[in-house]
């Protein structure tokens, strides 16, 4: 059996590990257009800031690929997919055959309609190559504008700030991190960013990039008429599923590449995992793309096992983010901005002086989401209740609300009859 994986993100290495659980001898080939093996994408902001070196970015040592018998083709872009012939085509027209194929090409940056966006001094921030380019530019850079106040944009701002660059963040929404956080947590984060010297501009968009006659960036013109001075612009308004190869192979594509419970696409020999896959949300039951790093790993692992013949259904994805900004840790999991009138109960506790915040979202007798800022020690506990849909009676609910770890002191019969074997691992970390 020959397994080919297109892409080298976390879903790819998870797929390798999944395959090897059921097939110790099959040939595995990873094909990626990047010039380095799999690395921790969430770490590139620390690399940009100079806090870590390139050797600390690797998710697996070089021996990982050698020991598991994996051939890695770096700097190789795939331009075609023929599902009938079971072959992919490289940009230089070489053919690579497969018995099972995994598409793990992730997402690609969304490019908004900003005037003069084409040209020098405009950067993305989703790959190591982007971080290296920004790092090279930062030495002579005094001011930068980051367009987008989501996770990617704010980490880019933090990385540039670590290089003594004055950074302004432009966000169309009323607050930063509008998708992952609520108003209170978003405001706490904005406060921490501003205390660190990052300027935040919400309810406004970038209309045009102002350039000198030689093309160099001079600033960004906003929708309200104001101009922010800058020598570089980072565009980080989000990513969209990279479905180009799936479309080339005439696979079914919706918001992402459509897959079944086994991560198979409309062609049963082709699988998809990670930021391009349209999978079931375990909390809402709806299909969608949830571009979160832990979900990508989980999907890759299940896809790998199923490619090797295991037939293990994927339980579904769940929105979750765990990240720190200028030393302020944050965690958001599950449904954090519930709609009114749908039976949700929201409990909040804010300490502005300590910059800590806890928000729990309940529905019926279950915890379905939460937000933590500052004090995140109980994140594993809360995540376990959300992920495994554990029942919450009045006593347990009060303990969860007040952050009492004894909420997990369940009767022995509960563990023996209902507890998921993977729960202990999930409760330890997210």
C-alpha positions, 0 to 999 in steps of 0.5 A: 500500500502506498500512502501519499500526503499532500501538505506538511502541517500537523495533520500530516504527521498525525496521519503518519502516526495513525497509518503506522498504528495499522500498517507498519510496512506501507510506503508513505510519501509527504509532498509539501511546497514548503522548504522545511519539514513539519513545524509548529505554526503557532510558534512563528510569532515567537520566532519572529520576536526572536524568543526561539530559534528555528531549531525549536520550531520542529514538531518532530526530530529528523529521526521521526521520518526515518524511523517511520519510513517516510519519504519527504519531498520538500519544495514540491508544489502539486498542481493536478489530481487525477482520481481515476488514474490515482496520481497527482502531478507536480508543478514540473509535470512529474507524476506521483501515484498513490493507493490512498491519498490525504489532502492536508493542504490547510488554508490560504490567506484571504486577500481583502479588496484593499487598494494598492495591496499588490507590491513590496512590503505587504506580508502574510503571517501563516507560514515560517517563510512569512515569519522569516520575511518579516524578521528580515524586514524588521531590522529597518522597520519602525512602524507596521500596520496589521490588518486583522484583529484575529488570532493570526493578526494579534500574534503577528503584532506581538512578534513585531512588537518584540522586534521594537516595531511600533504596531497598529492593528486595524479590525473591522469588528467592534472588538479584537478576537470577535469570533473566539472571544466575547466582548469582555474578554476581547476588551481585556486582551485589547487592554493588555495589547495597548499596555504593551504599546500596540495600538488598536483601531476597531470598527474600521477597515483598511481602504488603501495602501499608500505607497511612494513613487518607488512602490515602498509602503508609506501607510494605510488609509482607513475607511474613516479617512484617517491614515496610519503611518507604516513601512510594512503591512501584514494582512491577516484577516483570516484564512480560507480552505485551500481547496484548489487541488480538490477542485482539480480532482473534481471532489465535492467541495462546499465551504471546504472539502466535504468528507464523511465520518471516516474523513473520506472525500467523495472519492473513497481513496482520497481523504482530507484533514485539517483546515480544508476539511468540512467536518461535523461540529460535535457540539452543534452537529452542523458541518463546517470548517473549524481551522484550529490546530488541535482539530487538525491533528485529531483529524489527521490521526483519524484519517491516517488510521482509516487510510490504513483500513481501521474504519474508525469514525471521527467524533467531530471537531470543536472550536477551541483556542489556547493562546497567550498575548504578552503574557496574558493567557486565554482559553476559549472552547465550544460555544462562547457567544450563544444566541439568545432565546435558545436555552443557553445560560451564561455565568460570568465572573470578571476581576478587572484589577487582576485581569481575570475573567471566567465565562461558562455557557450551559445548556440544559444539564451540560457545559457547552462552552467557556472562556478563561482569561488570566487564570486558566488553571481549570481549562482542562477540567472545563474542556473535559466537561464540554468535550465529553458532554458530561452531565452537570447537576446543581451541585456540580454546576455550582462547583464549576461556576466557582472553579472548584476542582472537586467537581470531578469527584464522581461516583465510581459507577459513573467512571465504570459505566460512562467515562470515555477512556480518552477523557483523562488525557483531554482533562489534562490539557487541551 
